[in-house]
């Protein structure tokens, strides 16, 4: 005869077996889901299964796959300019300039996110506060943030020697835009103001860069008015550390389209015309060519509000400001192609201390 104790013991044994089988089945189901469906199941106490979460693309590839380091940033802190270049793709659509302390805060955020080089541009960066605003940012980036490289792109028309005396020690590279060594061609393009000679300014700044130990660079935009020119002799004589040669680029809303301030279509050249220009200057060792394909996605551009500008669709689509959402969030909407940045030679010896120049 079976006693009540034996019945109770058998009942407990059956419950234990059932519990273990249930736990085993739950664990097996979790393993199958993870392997087959790519679904992450949160660990829970035995016998319970939480609601599955879908694995995102970032989770599948790992966090580093989507993380962009802003090693080189172009900060266009003003859109104002005293020139009227017909192909300009960053035009005076606003007069806004951040207060300097806010600009410094943004630059510090960029440094903390990995920025090694900052390039100040415009508009014309020397137009605001007669260059002192720019000079203080240059000093801050080199002295306080200790960036390896601080550079400027300017048309050269507003630069004074006193600026070099005050800020030259903090500047690594100064690039002057010059599209032709024919003064009349520069005027047709829009590089000129009154009776001032753009070429005289170019040579004057070249000498100041040598005197105050700043690396000298030249930027040229190749277009219908200069595409047949041979600049070999003049560039060789000036001997810049780099001669950036850009193919004229159309940006909707800036130099083309309904709301644009320029009509750059008449400046556009074909890929073959651009290649012919490069072939003509192949003996110039410092030449760095940039076609439309290389330019469009390979720059990290910050506008006057410190928003990254995505140019992938042929226009400038802004992110939210890094001052509001931080660098890591804003840079996701920059459209930046790091592979193309490296392919076009974006990473180079950019600190004047490392260039070993003969001053």
Beta strands, then each sheet from edge to edge (+ up, - down):
strand 1: 39-40
strand 2: 53-54
strand 3: 72-76
strand 4: 117-121
strand 5: 149-154
strand 6: 173-177
strand 7: 215-222
strand 8: 242-247
strand 9: 287-290
strand 10: 301-302
strand 11: 307-310
strand 12: 317-321
sheet 1: 1+ 2-
sheet 2: 9+ 8+ 7+ 6+ 5+ 4+ 3+ 10+
sheet 3: 11+ 12-
end
